[in-house]
Amino acid sequence: MMRWVLIAVFWVLLVGGALLYECARDRSTVGAGYVAKELCSCIFVAGRGIDSCRPDIPPSMDRVEAELGEDRVRAFVPYLEQRIARYEPPYGCMLY
């Protein structure tokens, strides 16, 4: 009887962990996309510096890191998700 209880607890923890991971990954996809697009538009379209653009990002998204490239911004949440916003001159910034 104890063996079946342990197996059931293991499966509940496994499924719960998988669902929690998927939820965190979905939220990090949206957050990284928002940060990448916002910084790309601020830097390449508005012509501002990255230091003046950083306060435009809400404090709840402080865990998202960003890297600036030649014509793109890569925003990522470590170990979960990344999004890239690229500057296309006639159109502005687009997410990839």
Buried (B, 14 or more C-beta within 10 A) or exposed (E): EEEEEEEEEEEEEEEEEEEEEEEBEEEBBEBBBBBBBBBBBBBBEEEBEEEEBBEEBEEEBEEBEBEBEEEBBBBBBEEBBBBBBBBEEEEEBEBE
